């Protein structure tokens, strides 16, 4: 596998660079896996590969702060190699993977096992969260903050031993966490009560369109309020994942990640691409393919979430990529799992909002690259800056229609099948090495373990 030190020198000319709120014409030079120079009229050197961007947009590679790549334990439906390949094909060059695997990532040994598994196999750069449970408080206390982007707390229904519902434990986690806490916020007793009511009416074969009523907005709101109250009590750095309702938006402060004095927001919010492209009307067409937790809700929620991204109420855009097989998705409601594959087409779905005039490309880059890098203290990534890792994506504004045969995720399907996007990923570089040429993967898996400036 090529190292960063002997990666090819590359000069990208005539690009439309998008970075830190600006779009500007320029050139970018890559040396030893890093961005060596940004400017205009850069002269080519004899040993360099020169790529003419022809005015296409050059972005920092996207950083996805929420994926479920299913390894270890569920490799029959996904693994780090296949899902990171799909991510790189979609312009996502860095991923942060969730702890609800089998076994769950609840201690330092399990965390390091995942890093070993990713080494040499992950096409993108990687970080892994430590999970919280009702009985691993000591592992949380002992976590080296440089080894994980954060601590994941499931404050709603989860798999295995990862639902944290003991009030004293929750209070201790928020008080003592050495990293940011990220939360899945849904109130389990409220969900269980609604599920029992719908099962009494329909049995196990509950219609898919009932999902947003079972995983209700009230359940989201109650749990999110609890998380924010704990964070404020202990001045915890809290990042609330996959906001899905308009009501929750009122709980968060609008504004940039850092204020005029350079102070960073302590409480931040994320939403996901599927909440911006689907709504309740799509259950009739897609059924359990868009069943996910929290649930995709109403068109009015979708519109409110898009507006909240533009207004800096929501700070981060992510995928919550969570693949399952088509056979699993075809089961009745009570046994059909929640989650959908998204990494390969997430950036293109976000850029549709640019074509629709709802966001700018700079805003998409802020939410999908700059903000996660800053929130999780990622060293040297997420921006087009000299000295930073050359994680790059070149966007071409020519149509692309999604077909199942083109899906690189192991599950081999996408909720976007049949959708025609206005843009496509023309090239992706990871650590200065071309990994996707617009049609296929190139070379070897070049992902590196993330480093955190803490």
DOLUM-152582 format. One record per residue: residue in three letters; x, y, z of N, C-alpha, C, O in turn. Coordinates in steps of 0.02 Angstrom, whole numbers, plus 50000, padded with zeros to 5 digits. Layout:
DOLUM-152582
ALAXYZXYZXYZXYZ/...
end
This chain:
DOLUM-152582
UNK500424994150000500005000050000500445006250000500895006750041/UNK500335011049954500745017049953500685020950018500155021250048/UNK501235023850039501225028050099501095035250080501135037150021/UNK500925039150130500815046250118501445049450091501405054050049/UNK502035047250113502655050450094502825049250020503125053549988/UNK502635043349991502795042149922502185042649877502195039949821/UNK501655045949900501065046949858501245051749801501685055949809/UNK500905051149745501095055149686500975062549697500495064649730/UNK501415066649667501315073849667500815075549612500865073149555/UNK500315079649630499765081149584499625088549586499635091749639/UNK499495091449527499275098449522498595098649489498515096449432/UNK498105101149526497425102049499497355109349480497415113749522/UNK497235110749416497195117549391496485119149368496085114649353/UNK496335125549365495695128049339495095125249377494595123349348/UNK495165125149443494625122549485494225128349514494465134049518/UNK493615126849534493205131449573493215128949644492825124549662/UNK493655131649685493755129249753493205131949799493005137749795/UNK492955127549843492435129549891492695128049961492825122249978/UNK492775133350001493085132450066492935138350111493005144150090/UNK492745136950173492655141950225492235147950202492425153750211/UNK491665146250172491185151350153491305154750087490925159150068/UNK491825152750051491995156049988492005151049930492135145149940/UNK491865153649871491995150049808492455154449767492325160349757/UNK493005151449743493485155449706493855150949656493915144949667/UNK494085153949602494455150349551495185149749572495475154549596/UNK495475143749561496165143049580496435136149564496105131949533/UNK497045135049587497405128749577497605125949646497645129649695/UNK497725119449648497905116249711498425110949698498345106649654/UNK498975111249735499525106449727499535101449785499465103449843/UNK499625095149769499665089749819500375087149818500645085349766/UNK500685086749878501335083649886501335079649951501105082050003/UNK501595073649947501665069250006501005068650044501005068750106/UNK500465068150007499815066850037499475072950066498925072450094/UNK499785078850060499505084850089499415090350037499705090149983/UNK499015095250056498925101050013499535105450022499635108450075/UNK499955105849971500585109449976500505116849957500855121049984/UNK500045118349912499985125249888499285126349859499025122049824/UNK499005132149874498375134349844498515141249815498775145649849/UNK498345142249751498475148749720498175149049651497745145049633/UNK498405153849612498185154549543498795154649498499325157249516/UNK498715151649440499265151549392499855147449415500425148949396/UNK499745142249455500295138049479500615134449420500265131449378/UNK501275134749416501635131649360501745124249374501935122249429/UNK501615120249323501715113049329502455111349332502865114549300/UNK502615106249371503295103649375503335097049338502825093649329/UNK503915095349316503975089649271503755083049300503535078649264/UNK503805082249367503645075849398502915075449420502715070249446/UNK502525080649409501835080849434501335078149383501425078849323/UNK500815075049409500225073649369499795079849369499615082449423/UNK499615082349310499205088449305498495086549284498395082949235/UNK498015088949323497305087649310496965094349298496985098749340/UNK496645094949241496275101049225495555100149249495185096049222/UNK495375103949301494695103349329494165106349285493575105049294/UNK494375110549237493905113549188493335117249223492755116849200/UNK493485120649277492985124749310492535120949358492085123849388/UNK492645114449365492225110549410492395112249483492935114749498/UNK491915110849528491995112549598492445107449633492355101449627/UNK492935110049670493385105949710493235107349783493305112949806/UNK493045102149820492835102749889493305098749934493625094049910/UNK493345100549998493665095850045493235089550050492625089950045/UNK493555083850059493175077750067492695078250125492855081250176/UNK492105075350117491605075650169491805071250229492125066050221/UNK491595073350288491715069750350491035067550377490635071850398/UNK490905061150378490255058550401490325056550473490665051650489/UNK489985060250518490075058950589489625053550616489585052450677/UNK489265049950571488805044850596488685039450544488275040350498/UNK489045033950550488915028150507488895021750549489155021550605/UNK488575016750521488545010050550488815005250497488435002950454/UNK489465003750500489754999350450489724991950469489974987650433/UNK489414990450527489184983750546489734978850566489584972950579/UNK490354981050568490894976550587491174978650654491324984450665/UNK491264973750701491184966550693490474964050706490064967450737/UNK490354957950682489774954150701489214953750651488824948950653/UNK489174958650605488614958650557488884959350485488574962650443/UNK489464956250473489784957150408489394954250350489554955650292/UNK488894950350363488494947650307488114953250271487924952350214/UNK488014958950305487644964350273488084970450257487884974650217/UNK488664971050289489114976750277489764975450313489794971650361/UNK490304978650289490934978450325491324984850310491114988850268/UNK491884985750344492244992050337492504993150266492524998850242/UNK492704987850232492974988550165492434990550115492514995350077/UNK491874986950115491354988350066491034995150077490924998950030/UNK490884996750139490515002950152490965009150145490735014450123/UNK491615008550163492065014150152492195015250078492305020850056/UNK492175009850039492235010549966491635014549939491725019049898/UNK491045012749961490445016449940490485023749960490285028249923/UNK490755025050020490815031850045491285035950001491125041549982/UNK491865033149985492355036649943492065038049874492185043349845/UNK491695033249847491365034449783490875040249786490735043449735/UNK490625041549845490165047049855490485053449880490125058149897/UNK491145053849883491485059849905491555060549980491755065850005/UNK491405055250018491485055250091492155051850106492225045850098/UNK492645055850127493325053350136493495051550208494025048650221/UNK493045053150255493165051550325492505049350357491985052350343/UNK492535044150398491935041850432492065040650505492625038950525/UNK491535041450545491555039950616491015034850630490415036050619/UNK491225029050653490795023150654490515022050725490855023150775/UNK489885019750726489515018950788489695012550826489945007750796/UNK489555012350891489785006750933489305000950939489474996050972/UNK488705001250909488214995950920488324990250871487904988550829/UNK488924987250877489114981350838489024975250882488724975650936/UNK489284969550860489224963350898489914959950903490124956750855/UNK490274960650958490054963851021490074971451016490404974250972/UNK489714974851060489714982151060490384984951083490764981651118/UNK490524991051061491174994251077491104997951143490965003951145/UNK491204994251197491074996851264491694997651307491654999751365/UNK492284995951279492894996851318493474998151270493404997651209/UNK494064999651299494645001451259494864995751214495094996951158/UNK494804989551237495014983851196494584983151134494834981851079/UNK493934983851142493474983451084493604989151036493564988250975/UNK493754995051062493905000851020494524999550978494525000750918/UNK495054997051009495664995750972495584990050922495904990050870/UNK495144985250937495004979950889494724982850825494894980550770/UNK494284987750830494004990750769494534994650730494524994450668/UNK494984998050765495525001450728495964996350692496194997750637/UNK496094990650723496494985550689496134982950627496444981750575/UNK495494982050633495104979450576495114984450518495124982350460/UNK495104990850533495074995950480495744996950444495754998750386/UNK496284995750480496954997050451497064992950388497014986750389/UNK497214996350333497354992950270496744990850231496804988350175/UNK496144991750261495524989650227495044995450214494644995150168/UNK495095000750253494625006350247494865011050192495435013350192/UNK494415012450145494585017050090494595024250114494935028450084/UNK494225025850166494225032550195494555032550263494695027250291/UNK494675038450290494965039250356494435037450408493835038250396/UNK494655035250467494175032050512494295033850585494865034650609/UNK493735034550620493725035150692493145031250720492645030350685/UNK493205028950781492685024650811492485027350879492895029050921/UNK491835027550890491555029850953491585024351006491525018450991/UNK491685026451068491565021951124490825022451142490545027951144/UNK490515016751155489815016751175489735017151250490185015351288/UNK489145019551270488975019651341488435014451354488005013051312/UNK488465011651414487945006951437487795008651510488095013251539/UNK487335004951539487185006151610487735003851657487725005351716/UNK488235000151629488734997251674489454997851649489874993751667/UNK489615002851607490315003651587490585010551603490995013251566/UNK490345013451658490555020151676491305020551687491615025651671/UNK491615015351713492335015551725492715015951660493225019451655/UNK492485012351608492815012651543492755019651513493215022051480/UNK492195022951525492105029851501492595034451537492905038751506/UNK492655033751602493115037951641493835037151616494215041951615/UNK494015031051598494705029551580494865030751506495435029851485/UNK494365032751467494485033551395495005038951382494955044551409/UNK495505037351342495975042351317495615046451264495425043651213/UNK495515052951275495125056951227495425057451158495095059751111/UNK496055055451150496365055651084496215049351044496425048850986/UNK495865044451072495745038151038495045037451008494905032550974/UNK494605042251021493915041650996493635048650983493805053351020/UNK493215049450932492905055950921492435057950977492355063950991/UNK492115053051010491645054551062491375048351094491585042751079/UNK490895049451140490555044051175489825044051153489485049151157/UNK489595038351129488905037851103488445035351158488565030051188/UNK487925039251171487425037451221486755036451186486475041151158/UNK486495030351188485825028951162485335030451217485255026651264/UNK484995036151211484485038051260483795035951235483285038051262/UNK483795031851183483175028951157483285021651144483795018951165/UNK482825018451110482865011351098483495009651059483685013351013/UNK483825004351078484445002251045484494994651047484064991251075/UNK485034992251016485144985051016485604983151073486014987151095/UNK485534977051097485994974351146485974978151212485444979951238/UNK486584979251238486664982051306486804989451303487184992051344/UNK486514993051255486734999951244486205005151257486315011051241/UNK485635003351284485135008251304485305010651375485285006651422/UNK485475016951381485635019751447485015023151474484825028551451/UNK484695019951522484075022651549484095023451625483585025151656/UNK484675022351656484735023351728484915030651741485435033051718/UNK484485034351776484605041551785485275043151817485615047951797/UNK485485039351867486115040751900486705039651853487195043351853/UNK486655034351811487195033051763487225038551711487775040951695/UNK486655040651686486645046051637486965052351666487375055651633/UNK486785053951727487065059951758487825059351765488185064251753/UNK488065053551783488785052651790489145053051723489695055951718/UNK488845050251671489165050551604489225057751582489755059851558/UNK488695061651589488715068651568489195072751611489485077651588/UNK489285070751672489735074451717490465072751703490895077051710/UNK490615066551684491305064251684491585062651615492175060951610/UNK491195063251562491435061351495492045065451476492025071651480/UNK492585062251454493195065951435493185068351362493655071651340/UNK492665066651325492585068751255491875071551246491475071251292/UNK491725074251186491025075951173490585069751180490785064151165/UNK489975070951203489455065651204489015066651143488815072251127/UNK488875061251109488385061451055487795056951075487895051651105/UNK487195059151060486605055651084486105054051029486005057850982/UNK485815048251037485205046251001484635047451050484595044251102/UNK484195052151033483675054351080482975052251058482685055351013/UNK482715046951088482015045051083481825041851150482235038351181/UNK481235043051173481015040451238480715033551229480185032751199/UNK481055028551257480855021551247480165019951275479775016651239/UNK479975021851336479315020151360478745022851316478235019551307/UNK478835028851289478325031551245478275027551180477725026351155/UNK478845025451154478845021351093478525014651106478115012351066/UNK478695011451161478415004851177477655005251184477305000651163/UNK477405010551214476685011251223476335011951156475805008951145/UNK476615015951111476315016751044476345010351004475875008550969/UNK476915006751009476985000550972476454995550995476154992050954/UNK476344995051060475834990451085475144992251059474744987851043/UNK475004998751054474355000951030474264999150956473724996950936/UNK474784999950915474724998350844474724990750833474394988350787/UNK475084986950875475064979650869474364976950886474144972050856/UNK474044980150932473354977950948472894978850889472404975150881/UNK473034983850847472614985150789472814981050728472384978550692/UNK473474980250716473714977350653474074970650662474204967350612/UNK474234968550723474684962850732475394964850715475584970650725/UNK475784960150688476484961650671476554965550605477064968750594/UNK476044965250563476094968250496475824975350497475344976950461/UNK476124979550537475924986650542476134990150478476694989150455/UNK475714994350448475914997950388476525002450401476585005350455/UNK476965002850352477585006650361477445013950376477835017150411/UNK476895016650351476755023750361476585025350434476535031150453/UNK476485020250474476355021350546477005022650585476975024750643/UNK477575021350554478215021750590478325028550623478525028750681/UNK478195034250588478305040650622477805042150678477915046850717/UNK477275038350684476815039150740477025034750799476905036550857/UNK477325029050784477585024750837478215027750866478275028550927/UNK478695029550823479295033150845479135040550840479365044050795/UNK478745042950886478395049250878478845055350890479385054850918/UNK478595061050867478945067350880478965068950955479435071950979/UNK478445066850990478425067951063478985063951098479285066451145/UNK479115057851073479655053851102480335057051089480775056851132/UNK480425059851029481045063451014481125069451060481655070551089/UNK480595073351064480635079651102480795078351175481215081751204/UNK480465073551205480575072251277481295070151290481595072551338/UNK481565065851249482245063351260482765068851246483255069451282/UNK482655072751193483125078251177483135083351234483665085851252/UNK482555084851261482535089551318482935086951378483265090751412/UNK482895080351390483275077351444484015078051432484395079951477/UNK484235076551371484945077051355485205084151364485735085151392/UNK484825088951340485045095851346485055098151419485495102051438/UNK484585095751459484595097751530485205094951565485505098451607/UNK485395088851550485995085851580486625089551557487065090951597/UNK486655091151493487235094651466487315101551498487865103651515/UNK486765105051507486795111651537486975111251612487325115651638/UNK486745106051645486905105251716487655104351726487935106851774/UNK487975100651679488675098851689489145102351640489745101051639/UNK488875106951599489275110551548489625105551502490205106451484/UNK489255100351482489525095151439489515097351366489055100851345/UNK490025095351329489985096151256489535090651229489705084751231/UNK488955092651204488435088051182488285089151108488195094851086/UNK488245083751071488055083951000487465079250991487525073250999/UNK486885082050974486275078050967486195075850895486175080050849/UNK486165069450885486155066550818485455066650787484955067150822/UNK485455066050721484865064950678484225068250703483725064750715/UNK484235074850710483615078550725483125077450668483295078150609/UNK482505075750686482015073950634481365077950638480935077150595/UNK481295082350688480665085950696480765093450699481295095850719/UNK480255097050677480275104350682480275106650754480595111750770/UNK479925103050797479865105150867480545105450902480675109950941/UNK480975100550889481615100350923482065106250906482495108150946/UNK481965109350848482395114750826482385120650875482875124250882/UNK481815121650908481755127250954482205126451016482305131251053/UNK482465120451027482885119151085483605121351075483985121651123/UNK483795122851013484495124150997484605131450979484175134750951/UNK485205133850997485375140850984485625141650912486065137950890/UNK485355146550876485625147850809486295151350813486455154450863/UNK486675150950759487305154550756487875150050736487815143950736/UNK488455153050720489035149150698489315144950755489145145950813/UNK489755140350737490055135950787490465139850838490505137850896/UNK490775145250816491155149450862490885156550859490725159150806/UNK490845159750918490585166550920491145171550906491705169650889/UNK490985177950913491475183250896492095182950940492615185650922/UNK492035179750998492605179151043492975172551035493445171051072/UNK492765168550986493095162150973492855156451017493135150951014/UNK492335157651057492075152351100491635147651060491225149951019/UNK491715141151070491355136151032490695134451065490635134351127/UNK490185133151025489555130651051489675124451093490065120151073/UNK489355123951150489405117951191488885112651171488985106751181/UNK488325114951143487785110451124487645111451049487495117051028/UNK487695106151010487615106550938487125101250914486955096550951/UNK486905102050852486385097650824486595095250755486945098750718/UNK486365089350737486485086350672485825084050643485365082050680/UNK485765084350577485225080750543485535076550487486135076950476/UNK485125072650453485375067850404485035068850336484485071650332/UNK485375066650284485145067950216484455065050202484065068050164/UNK484285059350232483635056350216483055060450244482505060250217/UNK483175064250297482645068650323482535074650278482025078050283/UNK483015076050233482965081750188482685079850120482495084150081/UNK482655073250105482435071150038481805066850039481495065849987/UNK481615064150097481015059950101480555062750155480755066550199/UNK479905060750150479425062450203478895056950206478945051950171/UNK478385058050246477885052950259477575050150194477405044250191/UNK477495054350144477185052050081477595046650047477325042950005/UNK478235046050063478665041150028478615034150057478875029450027/UNK478275033250114478205026450142477795022050095477925016050090/UNK477295024850062476885020750016477305017949960477185012349936/UNK477805021649938478225019549882478815015249904478985010349871/UNK479125016949961479745013749981479675009150042480125005150055/UNK479135009650078479005005150134479565004950184479815010150206/UNK479774998950203480294998150254480985000250231481445000650271/UNK481075001450165481725003950142481895010550174482485012150181/UNK481395014450194481555020750228481345020550301481265025750333/UNK481245014550328481125013850400481795014950435482275011350422/UNK481815019850479482435021350516482235024650582481665026750592/UNK482725024950627482605027750694483095033450707483705032450703/UNK482845039550722482145041450724481835041250655482185040950604/UNK481175041450654480805040450592480805046650547480815052250572/UNK480805045450482480655050750434479935052950446479485048750450/UNK479825059450452479165061850473478835065750417478815063350360/UNK478565071650431478125075150383478515079850338479085081750352/UNK478195081850283478495086650237478645093250273479145096550258/UNK478235095150321478355101250358478995100750400479345105650409/UNK479135094850426479765093750462480355094350415480855097450431/UNK480295091350356480835091750307480995098950290481575100950289/UNK480475102950278480585109950260480905113750318481345117950306/UNK480695112350379480975115750437481715113950446482115118250465/UNK481895107750434482595105550441483045108850390483605110850406/UNK482805109450328483205112850276483315120150296483875122750290/UNK482795123450319482855130350340483335131050400483705135850405/UNK483315126150445483755126350504484485125450485484925128250518/UNK484625121450434485315120950409485555127750383486105129950399/UNK485145130950344485325137450316485425142750369485835147250361/UNK485045142250424485065147250477485565145650532485585149150583/UNK485955140350524486455138350575486145136350641486455137050694/UNK485525133950639485235130750698485485123550702485655121050756/UNK485515120250644485825113650639486535114650614486655118150565/UNK487005111450647487715112650635488035107750587488515109450552/UNK487785101550586488115096150549487605092350508487035091350529/UNK487825090150449487435085750406487805079050402488415078950392/UNK487445073550409487755066950410487295062050374486795063950343/UNK487465055550378487065050550343486685045850389486115044050375/UNK486985043750445486725038150484486655031950440486175028050447/UNK487135031150394487165025350350487105018950392487515017750436/UNK486595014950377486465008950418486145003550374485535002750374/UNK486554999950337486284995250287486004988850317486244986350368/UNK485484986250284485204979650297485064976350229485024979750178/UNK484994969850230484844966250167484124967550146483694969350187/UNK483994966650082483314967350057482854962150088482264963550100/UNK483114956250102482704951050134482484953350203481914952250222/UNK482934956350240482744958950307482224964450301481744964650340/UNK482304968850253481844974350245481144972050222480654975650232/UNK481104966050193480464963450169480054960250224479484958250212/UNK480324959750284479954956650339479374961150362479354967050344/UNK478904958350401478374962450430478674967950475479244967450497/UNK478274973050488478514978950523478894977450587479434980250599/UNK478634973050629478934972150695479614968650693479984968850742/UNK479774965350637480424962050631480864965050576481454963250570/UNK480604969550536481004972950485481464978050520481214982350556/UNK482124977550510482574982050547482554989150520482354990450463/UNK482774993750562482805000850544483495002750519483995000450546/UNK483515006950468484145009350441484165008550365483825004250337/UNK484555012850332484595012650260485305014650237485635018450271/UNK485525012150178486195013750153486175020650119485735022050078/UNK486665024950135486635031850111487295034850088487295039750051/UNK487875032150109488495035750100488665037150027488955042350012/UNK488485032849981488705033649912488365039549877488655042549832/UNK487755041249898487385046549864487195052349910486785056549891/UNK487475052549970487285057650018487505064649996487115069350001/UNK488115065349973488345071849951487945074249891487765080149887/UNK487805069849844487405071849786486695073949807486415078649780/UNK486415070349856485755072249882485775079149914485315083049906/UNK486315080549951486385087149982486465092549929486185098049936/UNK486845091149876486945096049824486315097449784486265102649751/UNK485825092949787485175094549756484865100749787484525104549753/UNK484995101749852484735107749886485065114049858484765119349859/UNK485685113449833486015119049800485685120349733485545126149717/UNK485565115149694485225115949630484525118849639484265122249595/UNK484205117349695483535119849709483545126849739483015129749750/UNK484135129649753484185136349780484055136749855483925142149881/UNK484085131149889483945131049961484575131950003484535134850058/UNK485145129649979485785130350012486305132349960486185131549900/UNK486875134949983487445135949939487915130049945487885126249994/UNK488355129249896488855123949902489295125149963489475120349997/UNK489455131449978489855132950037489505130750101489835128550148/UNK488845131350104488475129050163488495121450169488575118850224/UNK488425117850114488485110550116489175108550141489225104050182/UNK489695111850117490375110350139490455111850213490775108050249/UNK490165117350236490205119050307489895113550350490195111450400/UNK489305111250330488945106350372489225099350366489175095450413/UNK489515097750309489715090850294490465089650300490695083950297/UNK490865095050309491585094250313491885098550369492175095850416/UNK491815105250363492125109650413491865108250484492255107250530/UNK491195108150492490905107650559491085101150595491295101450653/UNK491015095350564491215089250600491965089150617492155086650670/UNK492385091950573493095092250589493215096450651493615094650694/UNK492875102150655492975106650712492655103850775492965104150829/UNK492055101250770491705098850830492075093150864492085092750925/UNK492375088750823492695082850851493465083650854493815078750864/UNK493705089750844494425091250853494855087050807495405084850826/UNK494615085850745494995081650698495605085550674495545091250652/UNK496175082450679496805085750661496905085750585496925080450554/UNK496975091650556497225092350488496785089850433497025087850380/UNK496125089850444495665087550391495035092050391494905095850438/UNK494665091450336494015094850333494025101750301493505104850295/UNK494615104150279494675110750249495165110450190495595106050187/UNK495095115150144495605116250093496095121350121496015127350112/UNK496605118750155497115122950186497795119950172497875113850173/UNK498275124150159498955121750149499195118250212499115120850268/UNK499485112350204499715108250260499215103050283499395098450319/UNK498595103750261498085098950281498105092850234498365093250179/UNK497835087250258497805081250217497415082650153496905086150153/UNK497655079950098497335081050033496765075950024496805071449983/UNK496245077050063495605073450055495165077950015494935083150039/UNK495025076149952494715080749905494175077149864494205071049854/UNK493685080949842493175078249797493025083449743492915089249756/UNK493035081049681492895085249623492185083749598492015078049583/UNK491775088949595491065088249578490955090649507491175096049487/UNK490605086649469490425088349399489675089049393489305084549416/UNK489445094349364488725095549358488455092549294488245096049248/UNK488465085849291488125082049239487685076949272487865074349326/UNK487115075249243486625070949277486895064049291487295061249253/UNK486655061149346486805054249364486175051049390485865053549437/UNK485985045449360485395041649382485635035649422486075031949399/UNK485345034549480485555029149524485245022549502484635022049493/UNK485665017549493485455010749476485735005949528486285007049554/UNK485365000749542485584995949592486264992849574486664991449619/UNK486394991849510487024988749489487634993049506488194990449508/UNK487524999449519488085003949534488205004649608488695007949628/UNK487785001749650487855002549722488434998249748488454992249735/UNK488905001449783489484997849809489384995049878489764990649899/UNK488894997349916488744994449981488574987149973488274985149923/UNK488764983150022488664975950017487924974050010487764969049979/UNK487474978050039486764976450035486484977149964485954974449949/UNK486824980849920486684981249848486024984549830485714982949780/UNK485804989349872485204993249854485275000249883485685001449927/UNK484865004749857484865011649881484155014349880483775012649835/UNK483965018449930483305021549927483245026549871482695028849854/UNK483815028449840483815033349786483775030149717483835033649667/UNK483685023549713483655020249647483115023549604482555024649626/UNK483305025149542482855028549496482895036149500482625039549456/UNK483215038849552483295046049558483845048449512484365045249505/UNK483735054149479484255057349439484485063549475484105068249485/UNK485125063549494485425069349526485725073949472485895071649418/UNK485785080349488486065085149441486825085249441487135088149397/UNK487135082049491487865081949497488105074849506487715070349521/UNK488755073949497489075067549510489775068749537490045074149530/UNK490055063649569490735063949594491205061849538491195056149516/UNK491615066649515492065065249460492715062049484492995057849449/UNK492945063949544493565061149572493555061949647493275066849673/UNK493855057249682493965057849754494695055949769494935050849746/UNK495025060249808495705058849832495685057849907495355061549943/UNK496025052849931496095051550002496845051750019497235047749993/UNK497025056350064497735057150082498175058050020498715055150015/UNK497915061949973498305063749913498315058749858498625059949806/UNK497975053049866497985047749816497285047049786496785046649823/UNK497245046749720496605045849687496315039049707496625033849699/UNK495695039249733495355033149755494735031549713494525025849710/UNK494445036649682493855035749640493935040249578494055046249585/UNK493875037349519493995041249458493355043449422493375045649365/UNK492795042749457492155044549427491765038549404491155038949396/UNK492115033049393491785026949370491935020849413491535016349420/UNK492525020849444492735014849481493245016849535493545022249533/UNK493335012249582493865013049631494545012149598494615008249550/UNK495045015749624495715015649595496215014049650496175016749705/UNK496675009549636497225008349682497025004449743496624999749739/UNK497295006349801497205002749863496835007049914496775013149906/UNK496605003749967496285007350022496815011550058497305008850084/UNK496705018250060497205022850086496985026350149497305031250170/UNK496445024150181496205027450240496695027150298497075022350305/UNK496685032350339497125032750397496705033750461496155036450458/UNK496985031650516496675032850581496655040250596497165043750587/UNK496085042650618496025049750635496435051450697496515047350742/UNK496685057550697497015060250756496595066050782496315069950743/UNK496565066750847496135071850878496575076450920496965074250961/UNK496495082950908496885087950944496555089451011496165094151017/UNK496715085351060496435086151127496975085351179496835085851239/
end
